[in-house]
Amino acid sequence: MPEGDTIHQAAERLQALVGETVERVEGSHRAVVRDGKRLAGKKVTEVESVGKHLFVHFDNGWSVRTHLGMPGVWRLYRPGQRWSKSPGMARVVIRTPEHVAVCYSAPSVDVLPRHMAEEKVGHLGPDLIADSEPAWADIVARARRRAPATAADLALDQQVMAGIGNVLKSEVLFLEGIHPQADPATLSDEQVASIATRGRRLLLANRRPGPRNTTGDRGRGRGMWVYGRSRQACRRCRAEIQEAEVGTFPRITYWCPRCQPAP
């Protein structure tokens, strides 16, 4: 699933639409079929990412909201340019005289008045990739209220903190020395906050285009500490990286058994 840095990059690309007048909005998603016509002739006023959600706002007070899930992706083209995927996969297409923005395969799309679209993300915790620093105490308080079952669940819980996905989950927990199966109730407030601060640091570092990197090593195949490295040697201690489905909603997770001692 795309993480907050990926959605931020998509929003940055779509900034090209801001100030342009829409010729039409079309696509296969039922929300677009039903209400896309409301956006014809309107100007794009803002594009923003909120956690894993992307918003395109218009000057008539309406918005398009997408959540890309696992398969979704936004692409930006010039009129007449060949698309990189089948038009049949286009859930949303925003056409202006200068650009064609296409959202492929997104499972969740809304075309709604802006205040209603923004209500869709009202349940989210602080956005770790936002320009302003999150309220760390709020994140800790949310974690205690939500009581996730494992540290892996905690890192992925968007109602605690928005933006971390499955890749950064493994990387953050490794860097913090926390086993993914640890009970969050046994973690101190400082440790909970450190998961969030580390997640923000990695998300901000990966806002630029290009392959995600958490190690700082730009060498081929050296960008990750543990993610995708099952049965390979830990870059710190040389122990064998482990892999398993962890959490209430099991996702493949990677960890070092020596750097992240089992609870």
KEDREN-356408 format. One record per residue (C-alpha): residue number from 1; x, y, z. Coordinates in steps of 0.25 Angstrom, whole numbers, always signed. Example, Ala and Ser with C-alpha at 12.3 -4.5 7.8 and 13.67 -1.06 7.14 Angstrom:
<rs>
<r><i>1</i><east>+49</east><north>-18</north><up>+31</up></r>
<r><i>2</i><east>+55</east><north>-4</north><up>+29</up></r>
</rs>
This chain:
<rs>
<r><i>1</i><east>+0</east><north>+0</north><up>+0</up></r>
<r><i>2</i><east>+6</east><north>+14</north><up>-3</up></r>
<r><i>3</i><east>+11</east><north>+21</north><up>+9</up></r>
<r><i>4</i><east>+10</east><north>+36</north><up>+12</up></r>
<r><i>5</i><east>+22</east><north>+40</north><up>+5</up></r>
<r><i>6</i><east>+17</east><north>+33</north><up>-8</up></r>
<r><i>7</i><east>+4</east><north>+41</north><up>-7</up></r>
<r><i>8</i><east>+11</east><north>+54</north><up>-4</up></r>
<r><i>9</i><east>+20</east><north>+52</north><up>-17</up></r>
<r><i>10</i><east>+7</east><north>+49</north><up>-25</up></r>
<r><i>11</i><east>+1</east><north>+62</north><up>-19</up></r>
<r><i>12</i><east>+13</east><north>+70</north><up>-23</up></r>
<r><i>13</i><east>+12</east><north>+65</north><up>-37</up></r>
<r><i>14</i><east>-2</east><north>+69</north><up>-38</up></r>
<r><i>15</i><east>+1</east><north>+83</north><up>-33</up></r>
<r><i>16</i><east>+2</east><north>+86</north><up>-48</up></r>
<r><i>17</i><east>-13</east><north>+86</north><up>-48</up></r>
<r><i>18</i><east>-15</east><north>+97</north><up>-39</up></r>
<r><i>19</i><east>-21</east><north>+110</north><up>-45</up></r>
<r><i>20</i><east>-25</east><north>+102</north><up>-58</up></r>
<r><i>21</i><east>-39</east><north>+101</north><up>-62</up></r>
<r><i>22</i><east>-45</east><north>+87</north><up>-64</up></r>
<r><i>23</i><east>-51</east><north>+83</north><up>-77</up></r>
<r><i>24</i><east>-57</east><north>+70</north><up>-71</up></r>
<r><i>25</i><east>-55</east><north>+60</north><up>-60</up></r>
<r><i>26</i><east>-59</east><north>+46</north><up>-64</up></r>
<r><i>27</i><east>-55</east><north>+31</north><up>-60</up></r>
<r><i>28</i><east>-61</east><north>+18</north><up>-56</up></r>
<r><i>29</i><east>-63</east><north>+20</north><up>-42</up></r>
<r><i>30</i><east>-78</east><north>+22</north><up>-38</up></r>
<r><i>31</i><east>-75</east><north>+35</north><up>-31</up></r>
<r><i>32</i><east>-69</east><north>+41</north><up>-43</up></r>
<r><i>33</i><east>-80</east><north>+36</north><up>-52</up></r>
<r><i>34</i><east>-90</east><north>+42</north><up>-43</up></r>
<r><i>35</i><east>-84</east><north>+55</north><up>-39</up></r>
<r><i>36</i><east>-72</east><north>+58</north><up>-48</up></r>
<r><i>37</i><east>-80</east><north>+67</north><up>-57</up></r>
<r><i>38</i><east>-81</east><north>+77</north><up>-46</up></r>
<r><i>39</i><east>-66</east><north>+80</north><up>-48</up></r>
<r><i>40</i><east>-66</east><north>+84</north><up>-62</up></r>
<r><i>41</i><east>-62</east><north>+98</north><up>-64</up></r>
<r><i>42</i><east>-57</east><north>+99</north><up>-50</up></r>
<r><i>43</i><east>-43</east><north>+103</north><up>-46</up></r>
<r><i>44</i><east>-34</east><north>+94</north><up>-38</up></r>
<r><i>45</i><east>-30</east><north>+102</north><up>-25</up></r>
<r><i>46</i><east>-22</east><north>+93</north><up>-17</up></r>
<r><i>47</i><east>-16</east><north>+79</north><up>-17</up></r>
<r><i>48</i><east>-12</east><north>+72</north><up>-4</up></r>
<r><i>49</i><east>-9</east><north>+59</north><up>+3</up></r>
<r><i>50</i><east>-14</east><north>+56</north><up>+17</up></r>
<r><i>51</i><east>-8</east><north>+43</north><up>+22</up></r>
<r><i>52</i><east>-11</east><north>+33</north><up>+11</up></r>
<r><i>53</i><east>-22</east><north>+41</north><up>+4</up></r>
<r><i>54</i><east>-21</east><north>+51</north><up>-7</up></r>
<r><i>55</i><east>-30</east><north>+63</north><up>-9</up></r>
<r><i>56</i><east>-32</east><north>+71</north><up>-22</up></r>
<r><i>57</i><east>-40</east><north>+83</north><up>-18</up></r>
<r><i>58</i><east>-49</east><north>+92</north><up>-27</up></r>
<r><i>59</i><east>-54</east><north>+107</north><up>-27</up></r>
<r><i>60</i><east>-68</east><north>+102</north><up>-26</up></r>
<r><i>61</i><east>-66</east><north>+97</north><up>-12</up></r>
<r><i>62</i><east>-65</east><north>+82</north><up>-17</up></r>
<r><i>63</i><east>-54</east><north>+72</north><up>-16</up></r>
<r><i>64</i><east>-49</east><north>+59</north><up>-21</up></r>
<r><i>65</i><east>-43</east><north>+50</north><up>-11</up></r>
<r><i>66</i><east>-36</east><north>+37</north><up>-14</up></r>
<r><i>67</i><east>-29</east><north>+26</north><up>-5</up></r>
<r><i>68</i><east>-20</east><north>+17</north><up>-14</up></r>
<r><i>69</i><east>-21</east><north>+5</north><up>-6</up></r>
<r><i>70</i><east>-11</east><north>-6</north><up>-11</up></r>
<r><i>71</i><east>-13</east><north>-4</north><up>-26</up></r>
<r><i>72</i><east>-16</east><north>+11</north><up>-28</up></r>
<r><i>73</i><east>-7</east><north>+21</north><up>-34</up></r>
<r><i>74</i><east>-8</east><north>+35</north><up>-40</up></r>
<r><i>75</i><east>-1</east><north>+39</north><up>-53</up></r>
<r><i>76</i><east>+0</east><north>+53</north><up>-60</up></r>
<r><i>77</i><east>+1</east><north>+54</north><up>-75</up></r>
<r><i>78</i><east>+0</east><north>+64</north><up>-86</up></r>
<r><i>79</i><east>-12</east><north>+64</north><up>-95</up></r>
<r><i>80</i><east>-10</east><north>+54</north><up>-106</up></r>
<r><i>81</i><east>+1</east><north>+47</north><up>-99</up></r>
<r><i>82</i><east>+0</east><north>+32</north><up>-98</up></r>
<r><i>83</i><east>-4</east><north>+27</north><up>-85</up></r>
<r><i>84</i><east>+4</east><north>+17</north><up>-77</up></r>
<r><i>85</i><east>-7</east><north>+8</north><up>-73</up></r>
<r><i>86</i><east>-20</east><north>+3</north><up>-80</up></r>
<r><i>87</i><east>-31</east><north>+14</north><up>-80</up></r>
<r><i>88</i><east>-41</east><north>+3</north><up>-74</up></r>
<r><i>89</i><east>-33</east><north>+4</north><up>-61</up></r>
<r><i>90</i><east>-36</east><north>+19</north><up>-60</up></r>
<r><i>91</i><east>-44</east><north>+22</north><up>-48</up></r>
<r><i>92</i><east>-43</east><north>+37</north><up>-49</up></r>
<r><i>93</i><east>-38</east><north>+46</north><up>-61</up></r>
<r><i>94</i><east>-37</east><north>+61</north><up>-59</up></r>
<r><i>95</i><east>-35</east><north>+68</north><up>-72</up></r>
<r><i>96</i><east>-30</east><north>+82</north><up>-74</up></r>
<r><i>97</i><east>-25</east><north>+89</north><up>-86</up></r>
<r><i>98</i><east>-11</east><north>+86</north><up>-82</up></r>
<r><i>99</i><east>-11</east><north>+73</north><up>-74</up></r>
<r><i>100</i><east>-18</east><north>+60</north><up>-72</up></r>
<r><i>101</i><east>-18</east><north>+55</north><up>-58</up></r>
<r><i>102</i><east>-22</east><north>+40</north><up>-57</up></r>
<r><i>103</i><east>-24</east><north>+32</north><up>-45</up></r>
<r><i>104</i><east>-23</east><north>+17</north><up>-48</up></r>
<r><i>105</i><east>-29</east><north>+6</north><up>-40</up></r>
<r><i>106</i><east>-32</east><north>+13</north><up>-27</up></r>
<r><i>107</i><east>-42</east><north>+6</north><up>-19</up></r>
<r><i>108</i><east>-48</east><north>+18</north><up>-11</up></r>
<r><i>109</i><east>-52</east><north>+31</north><up>-18</up></r>
<r><i>110</i><east>-61</east><north>+42</north><up>-14</up></r>
<r><i>111</i><east>-67</east><north>+54</north><up>-21</up></r>
<r><i>112</i><east>-73</east><north>+62</north><up>-10</up></r>
<r><i>113</i><east>-74</east><north>+76</north><up>-5</up></r>
<r><i>114</i><east>-61</east><north>+80</north><up>+2</up></r>
<r><i>115</i><east>-65</east><north>+79</north><up>+16</up></r>
<r><i>116</i><east>-72</east><north>+66</north><up>+14</up></r>
<r><i>117</i><east>-59</east><north>+60</north><up>+7</up></r>
<r><i>118</i><east>-50</east><north>+65</north><up>+18</up></r>
<r><i>119</i><east>-60</east><north>+58</north><up>+28</up></r>
<r><i>120</i><east>-55</east><north>+45</north><up>+22</up></r>
<r><i>121</i><east>-41</east><north>+47</north><up>+29</up></r>
<r><i>122</i><east>-46</east><north>+53</north><up>+42</up></r>
<r><i>123</i><east>-43</east><north>+41</north><up>+49</up></r>
<r><i>124</i><east>-28</east><north>+40</north><up>+45</up></r>
<r><i>125</i><east>-17</east><north>+43</north><up>+55</up></r>
<r><i>126</i><east>-7</east><north>+54</north><up>+53</up></r>
<r><i>127</i><east>-1</east><north>+54</north><up>+39</up></r>
<r><i>128</i><east>+14</east><north>+50</north><up>+40</up></r>
<r><i>129</i><east>+18</east><north>+56</north><up>+27</up></r>
<r><i>130</i><east>+11</east><north>+70</north><up>+29</up></r>
<r><i>131</i><east>+19</east><north>+82</north><up>+29</up></r>
<r><i>132</i><east>+16</east><north>+86</north><up>+43</up></r>
<r><i>133</i><east>+21</east><north>+77</north><up>+54</up></r>
<r><i>134</i><east>+10</east><north>+67</north><up>+60</up></r>
<r><i>135</i><east>+6</east><north>+68</north><up>+75</up></r>
<r><i>136</i><east>+14</east><north>+56</north><up>+80</up></r>
<r><i>137</i><east>+5</east><north>+56</north><up>+93</up></r>
<r><i>138</i><east>-7</east><north>+54</north><up>+84</up></r>
<r><i>139</i><east>-1</east><north>+42</north><up>+77</up></r>
<r><i>140</i><east>+3</east><north>+35</north><up>+91</up></r>
<r><i>141</i><east>-11</east><north>+38</north><up>+96</up></r>
<r><i>142</i><east>-18</east><north>+32</north><up>+83</up></r>
<r><i>143</i><east>-9</east><north>+20</north><up>+85</up></r>
<r><i>144</i><east>-13</east><north>+18</north><up>+99</up></r>
<r><i>145</i><east>-28</east><north>+19</north><up>+95</up></r>
<r><i>146</i><east>-27</east><north>+10</north><up>+83</up></r>
<r><i>147</i><east>-19</east><north>-1</north><up>+90</up></r>
<r><i>148</i><east>-13</east><north>-8</north><up>+78</up></r>
<r><i>149</i><east>-9</east><north>-22</north><up>+80</up></r>
<r><i>150</i><east>+5</east><north>-21</north><up>+75</up></r>
<r><i>151</i><east>+16</east><north>-11</north><up>+72</up></r>
<r><i>152</i><east>+13</east><north>-14</north><up>+57</up></r>
<r><i>153</i><east>-1</east><north>-11</north><up>+59</up></r>
<r><i>154</i><east>+2</east><north>+2</north><up>+66</up></r>
<r><i>155</i><east>+11</east><north>+7</north><up>+55</up></r>
<r><i>156</i><east>+1</east><north>+4</north><up>+44</up></r>
<r><i>157</i><east>-11</east><north>+10</north><up>+52</up></r>
<r><i>158</i><east>-15</east><north>+22</north><up>+44</up></r>
<r><i>159</i><east>-24</east><north>+27</north><up>+55</up></r>
<r><i>160</i><east>-12</east><north>+28</north><up>+64</up></r>
<r><i>161</i><east>-3</east><north>+34</north><up>+54</up></r>
<r><i>162</i><east>-5</east><north>+35</north><up>+39</up></r>
<r><i>163</i><east>+5</east><north>+32</north><up>+28</up></r>
<r><i>164</i><east>+13</east><north>+20</north><up>+32</up></r>
<r><i>165</i><east>+11</east><north>+8</north><up>+23</up></r>
<r><i>166</i><east>+16</east><north>-7</north><up>+23</up></r>
<r><i>167</i><east>+30</east><north>-3</north><up>+18</up></r>
<r><i>168</i><east>+33</east><north>+8</north><up>+28</up></r>
<r><i>169</i><east>+27</east><north>+0</north><up>+39</up></r>
<r><i>170</i><east>+38</east><north>-11</north><up>+38</up></r>
<r><i>171</i><east>+48</east><north>+0</north><up>+37</up></r>
<r><i>172</i><east>+44</east><north>+9</north><up>+48</up></r>
<r><i>173</i><east>+43</east><north>-3</north><up>+58</up></r>
<r><i>174</i><east>+56</east><north>-8</north><up>+54</up></r>
<r><i>175</i><east>+63</east><north>+6</north><up>+56</up></r>
<r><i>176</i><east>+56</east><north>+8</north><up>+70</up></r>
<r><i>177</i><east>+60</east><north>-6</north><up>+74</up></r>
<r><i>178</i><east>+45</east><north>-11</north><up>+76</up></r>
<r><i>179</i><east>+41</east><north>-25</north><up>+73</up></r>
<r><i>180</i><east>+28</east><north>-24</north><up>+64</up></r>
<r><i>181</i><east>+21</east><north>-34</north><up>+73</up></r>
<r><i>182</i><east>+23</east><north>-25</north><up>+86</up></r>
<r><i>183</i><east>+11</east><north>-21</north><up>+93</up></r>
<r><i>184</i><east>+10</east><north>-6</north><up>+92</up></r>
<r><i>185</i><east>+5</east><north>-6</north><up>+107</up></r>
<r><i>186</i><east>+19</east><north>-10</north><up>+111</up></r>
<r><i>187</i><east>+25</east><north>+2</north><up>+103</up></r>
<r><i>188</i><east>+28</east><north>+15</north><up>+110</up></r>
<r><i>189</i><east>+21</east><north>+28</north><up>+105</up></r>
<r><i>190</i><east>+35</east><north>+32</north><up>+100</up></r>
<r><i>191</i><east>+36</east><north>+19</north><up>+92</up></r>
<r><i>192</i><east>+22</east><north>+21</north><up>+86</up></r>
<r><i>193</i><east>+26</east><north>+36</north><up>+83</up></r>
<r><i>194</i><east>+39</east><north>+31</north><up>+77</up></r>
<r><i>195</i><east>+32</east><north>+22</north><up>+67</up></r>
<r><i>196</i><east>+24</east><north>+34</north><up>+62</up></r>
<r><i>197</i><east>+37</east><north>+43</north><up>+62</up></r>
<r><i>198</i><east>+45</east><north>+33</north><up>+54</up></r>
<r><i>199</i><east>+33</east><north>+31</north><up>+45</up></r>
<r><i>200</i><east>+32</east><north>+45</north><up>+42</up></r>
<r><i>201</i><east>+47</east><north>+46</north><up>+40</up></r>
<r><i>202</i><east>+47</east><north>+35</north><up>+29</up></r>
<r><i>203</i><east>+35</east><north>+40</north><up>+22</up></r>
<r><i>204</i><east>+40</east><north>+54</north><up>+21</up></r>
<r><i>205</i><east>+54</east><north>+49</north><up>+16</up></r>
<r><i>206</i><east>+46</east><north>+41</north><up>+5</up></r>
<r><i>207</i><east>+37</east><north>+52</north><up>+0</up></r>
<r><i>208</i><east>+46</east><north>+54</north><up>-12</up></r>
<r><i>209</i><east>+44</east><north>+45</north><up>-24</up></r>
<r><i>210</i><east>+52</east><north>+32</north><up>-26</up></r>
<r><i>211</i><east>+53</east><north>+19</north><up>-18</up></r>
<r><i>212</i><east>+50</east><north>+19</north><up>-4</up></r>
<r><i>213</i><east>+62</east><north>+19</north><up>+5</up></r>
<r><i>214</i><east>+64</east><north>+18</north><up>+20</up></r>
<r><i>215</i><east>+79</east><north>+14</north><up>+22</up></r>
<r><i>216</i><east>+85</east><north>+27</north><up>+15</up></r>
<r><i>217</i><east>+93</east><north>+17</north><up>+6</up></r>
<r><i>218</i><east>+90</east><north>+20</north><up>-9</up></r>
<r><i>219</i><east>+97</east><north>+7</north><up>-13</up></r>
<r><i>220</i><east>+88</east><north>-2</north><up>-21</up></r>
<r><i>221</i><east>+80</east><north>-11</north><up>-12</up></r>
<r><i>222</i><east>+85</east><north>-5</north><up>+0</up></r>
<r><i>223</i><east>+74</east><north>+5</north><up>+3</up></r>
<r><i>224</i><east>+66</east><north>-3</north><up>+14</up></r>
<r><i>225</i><east>+71</east><north>-9</north><up>+27</up></r>
<r><i>226</i><east>+61</east><north>-20</north><up>+28</up></r>
<r><i>227</i><east>+49</east><north>-19</north><up>+19</up></r>
<r><i>228</i><east>+50</east><north>-30</north><up>+8</up></r>
<r><i>229</i><east>+63</east><north>-36</north><up>+13</up></r>
<r><i>230</i><east>+57</east><north>-49</north><up>+19</up></r>
<r><i>231</i><east>+69</east><north>-58</north><up>+23</up></r>
<r><i>232</i><east>+79</east><north>-48</north><up>+19</up></r>
<r><i>233</i><east>+90</east><north>-43</north><up>+29</up></r>
<r><i>234</i><east>+86</east><north>-31</north><up>+38</up></r>
<r><i>235</i><east>+94</east><north>-19</north><up>+33</up></r>
<r><i>236</i><east>+97</east><north>-16</north><up>+48</up></r>
<r><i>237</i><east>+100</east><north>-29</north><up>+55</up></r>
<r><i>238</i><east>+100</east><north>-40</north><up>+44</up></r>
<r><i>239</i><east>+88</east><north>-48</north><up>+50</up></r>
<r><i>240</i><east>+78</east><north>-54</north><up>+40</up></r>
<r><i>241</i><east>+67</east><north>-45</north><up>+37</up></r>
<r><i>242</i><east>+53</east><north>-51</north><up>+40</up></r>
<r><i>243</i><east>+40</east><north>-51</north><up>+33</up></r>
<r><i>244</i><east>+26</east><north>-54</north><up>+38</up></r>
<r><i>245</i><east>+11</east><north>-49</north><up>+37</up></r>
<r><i>246</i><east>+10</east><north>-40</north><up>+49</up></r>
<r><i>247</i><east>-2</east><north>-32</north><up>+55</up></r>
<r><i>248</i><east>-17</east><north>-32</north><up>+56</up></r>
<r><i>249</i><east>-18</east><north>-30</north><up>+41</up></r>
<r><i>250</i><east>-6</east><north>-39</north><up>+37</up></r>
<r><i>251</i><east>+4</east><north>-32</north><up>+28</up></r>
<r><i>252</i><east>+18</east><north>-38</north><up>+25</up></r>
<r><i>253</i><east>+28</east><north>-32</north><up>+35</up></r>
<r><i>254</i><east>+43</east><north>-32</north><up>+35</up></r>
<r><i>255</i><east>+52</east><north>-31</north><up>+47</up></r>
<r><i>256</i><east>+65</east><north>-34</north><up>+53</up></r>
<r><i>257</i><east>+64</east><north>-44</north><up>+65</up></r>
<r><i>258</i><east>+77</east><north>-38</north><up>+71</up></r>
<r><i>259</i><east>+75</east><north>-24</north><up>+69</up></r>
<r><i>260</i><east>+60</east><north>-25</north><up>+73</up></r>
<r><i>261</i><east>+59</east><north>-35</north><up>+84</up></r>
<r><i>262</i><east>+47</east><north>-43</north><up>+85</up></r>
<r><i>263</i><east>+37</east><north>-39</north><up>+96</up></r>
</rs>
